[in-house]
């Protein structure tokens, strides 16, 4: 795996938590809106932004998969999986726990095992 491929996979892995934060922001914003669900969705700008962001990240993912095997590229999604609860804790003041931290540390250790040269 080249440095460029690792960088592309890392950018994708960081883009996913940003999308999740937009979805959470949309959920919070939704509480301030009134009316039927579909009407609220159509004027929920953070939610619309999250969908647009995911469209862009889907294109990035497609490009990554033209360069990197799926099994290797997908391992980088663990970075995103670890950043989502961190962002939830930092930005949205959600609860975390030491067992959660330990579990995500194990996941990151697994990522390093997967991407290390054979």
C-alpha positions in Angstrom: 0.0 0.0 0.0 1.5 3.3 -1.1 1.6 6.4 1.1 -0.9 8.1 -1.3 -3.3 5.1 -0.8 -3.0 5.2 3.0 -3.6 9.0 2.8 -6.8 8.5 0.7 -8.1 5.8 3.0 -7.4 8.0 6.0 -9.2 11.0 4.5 -12.2 8.7 3.9 -12.0 7.4 7.4 -12.1 11.0 8.8 -14.8 12.1 6.4 -17.2 9.5 7.8 -17.3 10.9 11.4 -17.9 14.4 10.0 -21.0 13.0 8.3 -22.1 11.4 11.5 -21.7 14.7 13.3 -23.9 16.4 10.6 -26.5 13.7 11.2 -26.4 14.3 14.9 -26.6 18.0 14.4 -29.6 17.4 12.1 -31.3 15.3 14.9 -30.8 18.1 17.4 -32.0 20.7 14.9 -35.1 18.5 14.1 -36.3 18.9 17.7 -36.7 22.7 17.0 -38.8 22.1 13.9 -42.6 21.6 13.8 -44.9 19.9 11.4 -45.0 16.4 9.8 -41.8 14.4 9.7 -41.3 14.7 5.9 -41.8 18.5 6.0 -39.2 18.8 8.8 -36.8 16.6 6.8 -37.1 18.9 3.8 -36.1 22.0 5.7 -33.5 20.4 8.0 -30.4 21.9 6.6 -27.9 20.0 8.7 -29.6 16.7 7.6 -29.5 17.8 3.9 -25.8 18.7 4.4 -25.2 15.2 5.8 -26.8 13.6 2.8 -24.7 15.8 0.5 -21.5 15.0 2.5 -22.2 11.3 2.2 -22.7 11.6 -1.6 -19.2 13.2 -1.8 -17.7 10.6 0.5 -19.3 7.8 -1.6 -17.4 9.2 -4.6 -14.2 9.2 -2.6 -14.8 5.6 -1.5 -15.3 4.6 -5.1 -12.0 6.2 -6.0 -10.3 4.5 -3.1 -11.6 1.1 -4.2 -10.2 1.6 -7.7 -6.7 1.7 -6.1 -6.9 -0.4 -2.9 -8.4 -3.9 -2.2 -11.7 -3.7 -0.3 -10.4 -5.8 2.6 -7.5 -3.4 3.2 -9.4 -0.1 2.5 -12.3 -1.1 4.8 -9.9 -1.6 7.7 -9.3 2.1 7.7 -13.0 2.7 8.5 -12.0 1.6 12.0 -10.4 5.1 12.4 -13.7 6.6 11.7 -15.5 4.3 14.1 -13.1 5.4 16.8 -13.5 9.1 16.0 -17.3 9.1 16.2 -17.6 8.5 19.9 -14.7 10.9 20.5 -16.5 13.6 18.6 -19.8 12.7 20.4 -18.0 13.2 23.7 -16.2 16.4 22.7 -18.8 18.2 20.6 -22.1 16.8 21.9 -21.1 16.1 25.6 -22.1 12.5 25.3 -21.0 10.0 27.9 -18.0 7.7 27.4 -16.4 5.0 29.5 -13.0 3.5 30.0 -14.3 0.2 28.5 -15.3 2.0 25.4 -11.8 3.6 25.2 -10.2 0.2 25.7 -12.4 -1.4 23.0 -11.6 1.3 20.4 -7.9 1.0 21.3 -8.0 -2.7 20.5 -9.7 -1.9 17.2 -6.9 0.6 16.3 -4.4 -2.1 17.2 -6.1 -4.4 14.8 -5.9 -1.8 12.1 -2.2 -1.6 12.5 -1.9 -5.3 12.3 -3.9 -5.4 9.1 -2.0 -2.6 7.3 1.6 -3.5 8.4 3.8 -4.8 5.7 3.8 -8.6 5.5 
